[in-house]
Amino acid sequence: MEKNISSAVIKRLPRYYRYLGSLLDNGITRISSKDLSKRMHLTASQIRQDLNNFGGFGQQGYGYNVELLYGEIRKILGLDKTYNMIIIGAGNIGQALLNYINYQKRGYNFVGVFDKNPKIIGLSIRGIEIRDVDTLDAFLKSEKVDIAVLTLPGNNAEPIVETIVENGVKGIWNFSHLPIKTPEDVVIENVHLTDSLMTLTYKLTEHEASKKE
């Protein structure tokens, strides 16, 4: 069932998931939108509006059942499933992603990593051997892969994307420097680390300017 939900709401869902998980870890079983707003630095109205896109989940006079809401957002985010993932590009970013164990806890399973550098092909990271990228096509034909993570330069990405798409991979997490075009049935999420850093420096500049006023 498709809904016209804004990207801003979608980007807040993982935040809700993290905060609710933290509440559960601390034994909190219910919370009002007002109390949740204080923790998340959002307005209570914004929280209610966001969650109403998916059914609301709250009860007047009671608030939210934390475990129930956590479970519902888990389903909305697709975290009630497991996803087989591969990384293409075993440089610093690729290795850092492989070493971040929380992905596996949330159902993201890395099943392969590929690179073209002969100096690292054959090495293992967390028990996963780095394969020659030339074997990617054969690997995808024999293994089920849901998501491909691109951590290679954008100018090297297009032929790789063609191979990925031709073999039925429907999700691409793109850390390369250039936007990549894909068919409509392939979902791509572009990650621009330098954009995030420049946003931070913009905010720092604005903060310093406001202090001088």
RASULNOR-V158552 format. One record per pair of residues at least 12 apart in sequence whose C-alpha atoms are under 10 Angstrom apart, sorted by sequence separation. I is the first residue (numbers start at 1). J is the second residue. D is the distance in whole Angstrom. If there is no record, write none. Layout:
i=I j=J d=D
i=I j=J d=D
This chain:
i=32 j=44 d=9
i=33 j=45 d=8
i=57 j=69 d=7
i=86 j=98 d=10
i=98 j=110 d=7
i=113 j=125 d=9
i=118 j=130 d=10
i=120 j=132 d=9
i=121 j=133 d=9
i=170 j=182 d=10
i=178 j=190 d=9
i=179 j=191 d=10
i=23 j=36 d=10
i=33 j=46 d=9
i=34 j=47 d=9
i=56 j=69 d=9
i=97 j=110 d=10
i=117 j=130 d=10
i=118 j=131 d=10
i=148 j=161 d=9
i=170 j=183 d=9
i=177 j=190 d=9
i=178 j=191 d=10
i=179 j=192 d=10
i=33 j=47 d=7
i=34 j=48 d=10
i=98 j=112 d=10
i=116 j=130 d=9
i=117 j=131 d=10
i=118 j=132 d=8
i=170 j=184 d=10
i=171 j=185 d=9
i=172 j=186 d=8
i=173 j=187 d=9
i=174 j=188 d=7
i=175 j=189 d=9
i=176 j=190 d=8
i=177 j=191 d=9
i=178 j=192 d=9
i=33 j=48 d=7
i=57 j=72 d=9
i=98 j=113 d=9
i=113 j=128 d=7
i=114 j=129 d=9
i=115 j=130 d=7
i=116 j=131 d=8
i=117 j=132 d=8
i=170 j=185 d=7
i=171 j=186 d=6
i=172 j=187 d=6
i=173 j=188 d=6
i=174 j=189 d=6
i=175 j=190 d=6
i=176 j=191 d=8
i=177 j=192 d=7
i=20 j=36 d=9
i=110 j=126 d=10
i=111 j=127 d=10
i=112 j=128 d=6
i=113 j=129 d=7
i=114 j=130 d=5
i=115 j=131 d=6
i=116 j=132 d=6
i=117 j=133 d=9
i=148 j=164 d=8
i=169 j=185 d=10
i=170 j=186 d=5
i=171 j=187 d=5
i=172 j=188 d=5
i=173 j=189 d=5
i=174 j=190 d=5
i=175 j=191 d=5
i=176 j=192 d=8
i=177 j=193 d=9
i=19 j=36 d=8
i=55 j=72 d=10
i=111 j=128 d=7
i=112 j=129 d=7
i=113 j=130 d=5
i=114 j=131 d=5
i=115 j=132 d=5
i=116 j=133 d=5
i=147 j=164 d=9
i=148 j=165 d=10
i=157 j=174 d=9
i=165 j=182 d=8
i=168 j=185 d=10
i=169 j=186 d=7
i=170 j=187 d=6
i=171 j=188 d=6
i=172 j=189 d=6
i=173 j=190 d=6
i=174 j=191 d=6
i=175 j=192 d=6
i=176 j=193 d=10
i=177 j=194 d=10
i=51 j=69 d=9
i=54 j=72 d=9
i=95 j=113 d=9
i=110 j=128 d=8
i=111 j=129 d=9
i=112 j=130 d=7
i=113 j=131 d=6
i=114 j=132 d=6
i=115 j=133 d=5
i=116 j=134 d=8
i=165 j=183 d=8
i=168 j=186 d=9
i=169 j=187 d=9
i=170 j=188 d=8
i=171 j=189 d=8
i=172 j=190 d=8
i=173 j=191 d=7
i=174 j=192 d=9
i=175 j=193 d=8
i=54 j=73 d=9
i=94 j=113 d=8
i=112 j=131 d=8
i=113 j=132 d=9
i=114 j=133 d=5
i=115 j=134 d=9
i=145 j=164 d=9
i=157 j=176 d=7
i=161 j=180 d=8
i=162 j=181 d=10
i=16 j=36 d=9
i=19 j=39 d=8
i=84 j=104 d=10
i=94 j=114 d=10
i=113 j=133 d=8
i=114 j=134 d=9
i=115 j=135 d=10
i=154 j=174 d=9
i=156 j=176 d=9
i=157 j=177 d=9
i=158 j=178 d=10
i=161 j=181 d=9
i=162 j=182 d=9
i=165 j=185 d=10
i=19 j=40 d=8
i=83 j=104 d=9
i=94 j=115 d=10
i=114 j=135 d=8
i=115 j=136 d=9
i=147 j=168 d=10
i=148 j=169 d=7
i=154 j=175 d=8
i=155 j=176 d=8
i=157 j=178 d=9
i=158 j=179 d=10
i=161 j=182 d=8
i=165 j=186 d=8
i=51 j=73 d=9
i=54 j=76 d=8
i=82 j=104 d=9
i=86 j=108 d=10
i=114 j=136 d=7
i=145 j=167 d=9
i=146 j=168 d=8
i=147 j=169 d=6
i=148 j=170 d=8
i=149 j=171 d=9
i=150 j=172 d=7
i=151 j=173 d=9
i=152 j=174 d=9
i=153 j=175 d=8
i=154 j=176 d=5
i=155 j=177 d=8
i=156 j=178 d=10
i=157 j=179 d=10
i=158 j=180 d=7
i=82 j=105 d=10
i=83 j=106 d=9
i=84 j=107 d=9
i=85 j=108 d=7
i=86 j=109 d=8
i=87 j=110 d=8
i=90 j=113 d=7
i=113 j=136 d=9
i=137 j=160 d=9
i=140 j=163 d=9
i=144 j=167 d=9
i=145 j=168 d=8
i=146 j=169 d=5
i=147 j=170 d=7
i=148 j=171 d=6
i=149 j=172 d=6
i=150 j=173 d=6
i=151 j=174 d=7
i=152 j=175 d=7
i=153 j=176 d=5
i=154 j=177 d=5
i=155 j=178 d=7
i=157 j=180 d=8
i=158 j=181 d=9
i=16 j=40 d=8
i=82 j=106 d=8
i=83 j=107 d=6
i=84 j=108 d=6
i=85 j=109 d=6
i=86 j=110 d=6
i=87 j=111 d=9
i=88 j=112 d=9
i=89 j=113 d=7
i=90 j=114 d=6
i=91 j=115 d=8
i=112 j=136 d=9
i=136 j=160 d=9
i=140 j=164 d=8
i=143 j=167 d=10
i=144 j=168 d=9
i=145 j=169 d=6
i=146 j=170 d=6
i=147 j=171 d=4
i=148 j=172 d=5
i=149 j=173 d=5
i=150 j=174 d=5
i=151 j=175 d=5
i=152 j=176 d=5
i=153 j=177 d=6
i=154 j=178 d=5
i=158 j=182 d=10
i=15 j=40 d=8
i=33 j=58 d=8
i=81 j=106 d=9
i=82 j=107 d=4
i=83 j=108 d=5
i=84 j=109 d=5
i=85 j=110 d=5
i=86 j=111 d=6
i=87 j=112 d=6
i=88 j=113 d=6
i=89 j=114 d=6
i=90 j=115 d=6
i=101 j=126 d=9
i=138 j=163 d=10
i=141 j=166 d=10
i=142 j=167 d=10
i=144 j=169 d=8
i=145 j=170 d=9
i=146 j=171 d=6
i=147 j=172 d=6
i=148 j=173 d=6
i=149 j=174 d=6
i=150 j=175 d=6
i=151 j=176 d=6
i=152 j=177 d=8
i=153 j=178 d=8
i=154 j=179 d=8
i=155 j=180 d=10
i=32 j=58 d=8
i=80 j=106 d=9
i=81 j=107 d=7
i=82 j=108 d=6
i=83 j=109 d=6
i=84 j=110 d=6
i=85 j=111 d=6
i=86 j=112 d=5
i=87 j=113 d=5
i=88 j=114 d=5
i=89 j=115 d=5
i=90 j=116 d=9
i=91 j=117 d=9
i=99 j=125 d=8
i=100 j=126 d=10
i=134 j=160 d=10
i=137 j=163 d=6
i=140 j=166 d=9
i=141 j=167 d=6
i=145 j=171 d=9
i=146 j=172 d=9
i=147 j=173 d=7
i=148 j=174 d=8
i=149 j=175 d=7
i=150 j=176 d=6
i=151 j=177 d=9
i=154 j=180 d=8
i=31 j=58 d=9
i=32 j=59 d=9
i=36 j=63 d=10
i=79 j=106 d=7
i=80 j=107 d=8
i=81 j=108 d=9
i=82 j=109 d=7
i=83 j=110 d=8
i=84 j=111 d=6
i=85 j=112 d=7
i=86 j=113 d=5
i=87 j=114 d=6
i=88 j=115 d=6
i=89 j=116 d=8
i=90 j=117 d=9
i=98 j=125 d=7
i=99 j=126 d=7
i=112 j=139 d=9
i=133 j=160 d=9
i=136 j=163 d=8
i=137 j=164 d=8
i=140 j=167 d=6
i=141 j=168 d=9
i=149 j=176 d=9
i=150 j=177 d=10
i=30 j=58 d=10
i=32 j=60 d=9
i=35 j=63 d=9
i=36 j=64 d=9
i=79 j=107 d=7
i=83 j=111 d=10
i=84 j=112 d=9
i=85 j=113 d=9
i=86 j=114 d=8
i=87 j=115 d=9
i=88 j=116 d=9
i=89 j=117 d=9
i=98 j=126 d=7
i=112 j=140 d=10
i=136 j=164 d=8
i=139 j=167 d=10
i=140 j=168 d=8
i=32 j=61 d=9
i=33 j=62 d=10
i=34 j=63 d=9
i=78 j=107 d=9
i=79 j=108 d=9
i=91 j=120 d=9
i=96 j=125 d=10
i=137 j=166 d=9
i=138 j=167 d=9
i=140 j=169 d=8
i=32 j=62 d=7
i=33 j=63 d=6
i=90 j=120 d=8
i=95 j=125 d=7
i=98 j=128 d=9
i=137 j=167 d=7
i=16 j=47 d=9
i=31 j=62 d=8
i=32 j=63 d=4
i=33 j=64 d=7
i=90 j=121 d=9
i=95 j=126 d=9
i=112 j=143 d=10
i=136 j=167 d=10
i=30 j=62 d=8
i=31 j=63 d=5
i=32 j=64 d=6
i=74 j=106 d=10
i=111 j=143 d=9
i=30 j=63 d=7
i=31 j=64 d=5
i=32 j=65 d=9
i=111 j=144 d=9
i=112 j=145 d=9
i=30 j=64 d=5
i=31 j=65 d=7
i=32 j=66 d=10
i=111 j=145 d=8
i=12 j=47 d=10
i=16 j=51 d=10
i=29 j=64 d=8
i=30 j=65 d=5
i=31 j=66 d=7
i=90 j=125 d=9
i=110 j=145 d=9
i=113 j=148 d=10
i=29 j=65 d=6
i=30 j=66 d=5
i=109 j=145 d=10
i=112 j=148 d=10
i=113 j=149 d=9
i=114 j=150 d=10
i=115 j=151 d=10
i=9 j=46 d=9
i=13 j=50 d=9
i=28 j=65 d=9
i=29 j=66 d=5
i=30 j=67 d=8
i=109 j=146 d=10
i=110 j=147 d=9
i=115 j=152 d=9
i=9 j=47 d=9
i=12 j=50 d=8
i=13 j=51 d=9
i=28 j=66 d=7
i=29 j=67 d=7
i=30 j=68 d=9
i=108 j=146 d=10
i=109 j=147 d=10
i=110 j=148 d=10
i=27 j=66 d=10
i=28 j=67 d=9
i=29 j=68 d=9
i=30 j=69 d=9
i=108 j=147 d=9
i=110 j=149 d=10
i=147 j=186 d=10
i=149 j=188 d=10
i=9 j=49 d=9
i=10 j=50 d=9
i=90 j=130 d=7
i=147 j=187 d=9
i=148 j=188 d=10
i=149 j=189 d=10
i=150 j=190 d=10
i=151 j=191 d=10
i=9 j=50 d=6
i=89 j=130 d=9
i=90 j=131 d=10
i=147 j=188 d=9
i=150 j=191 d=10
i=8 j=50 d=9
i=9 j=51 d=9
i=24 j=66 d=7
i=88 j=130 d=9
i=23 j=66 d=7
i=24 j=67 d=7
i=87 j=130 d=9
i=88 j=131 d=9
i=6 j=50 d=10
i=9 j=53 d=9
i=23 j=67 d=9
i=88 j=132 d=10
i=89 j=133 d=9
i=5 j=50 d=9
i=20 j=65 d=10
i=21 j=66 d=8
i=88 j=133 d=7
i=20 j=66 d=6
i=21 j=67 d=8
i=24 j=70 d=9
i=6 j=53 d=10
i=19 j=66 d=10
i=20 j=67 d=8
i=23 j=70 d=10
i=5 j=53 d=7
i=20 j=68 d=10
i=21 j=69 d=10
i=88 j=136 d=9
i=4 j=53 d=9
i=5 j=54 d=9
i=20 j=69 d=8
i=21 j=70 d=7
i=3 j=53 d=8
i=20 j=70 d=6
i=21 j=71 d=10
i=86 j=136 d=10
i=3 j=54 d=9
i=19 j=70 d=9
i=20 j=71 d=10
i=17 j=69 d=9
i=18 j=70 d=9
i=97 j=149 d=9
i=16 j=69 d=9
i=17 j=70 d=6
i=20 j=73 d=9
i=16 j=70 d=8
i=17 j=71 d=9
i=86 j=140 d=10
i=97 j=151 d=10
i=17 j=72 d=9
i=94 j=149 d=8
i=17 j=73 d=6
i=94 j=150 d=8
i=95 j=151 d=10
i=16 j=73 d=8
i=17 j=74 d=7
i=93 j=150 d=10
i=94 j=151 d=6
i=16 j=74 d=10
i=93 j=151 d=6
i=94 j=152 d=9
i=14 j=73 d=8
i=84 j=143 d=9
i=85 j=144 d=9
i=86 j=145 d=7
i=92 j=151 d=9
i=93 j=152 d=9
i=13 j=73 d=7
i=14 j=74 d=9
i=17 j=77 d=9
i=84 j=144 d=7
i=85 j=145 d=6
i=86 j=146 d=8
i=87 j=147 d=9
i=88 j=148 d=7
i=89 j=149 d=8
i=90 j=150 d=10
i=91 j=151 d=7
i=13 j=74 d=9
i=83 j=144 d=9
i=84 j=145 d=5
i=85 j=146 d=6
i=86 j=147 d=7
i=87 j=148 d=6
i=88 j=149 d=6
i=89 j=150 d=7
i=90 j=151 d=7
i=91 j=152 d=8
i=83 j=145 d=8
i=84 j=146 d=5
i=85 j=147 d=5
i=86 j=148 d=5
i=87 j=149 d=5
i=88 j=150 d=5
i=89 j=151 d=5
i=90 j=152 d=8
i=13 j=76 d=9
i=14 j=77 d=8
i=83 j=146 d=6
i=84 j=147 d=6
i=85 j=148 d=6
i=86 j=149 d=6
i=87 j=150 d=6
i=88 j=151 d=6
i=89 j=152 d=5
i=13 j=77 d=8
i=82 j=146 d=9
i=83 j=147 d=7
i=84 j=148 d=9
i=85 j=149 d=7
i=86 j=150 d=9
i=87 j=151 d=7
i=88 j=152 d=7
i=89 j=153 d=9
i=87 j=152 d=9
i=10 j=76 d=10
i=10 j=77 d=9
i=89 j=157 d=10
i=88 j=157 d=9
i=88 j=160 d=9
i=94 j=175 d=9
i=93 j=175 d=8
i=85 j=169 d=10
i=85 j=171 d=9
i=86 j=172 d=10
i=87 j=173 d=9
i=88 j=174 d=10
i=89 j=175 d=10
i=85 j=172 d=9
i=89 j=176 d=10
i=83 j=171 d=10
i=85 j=173 d=10
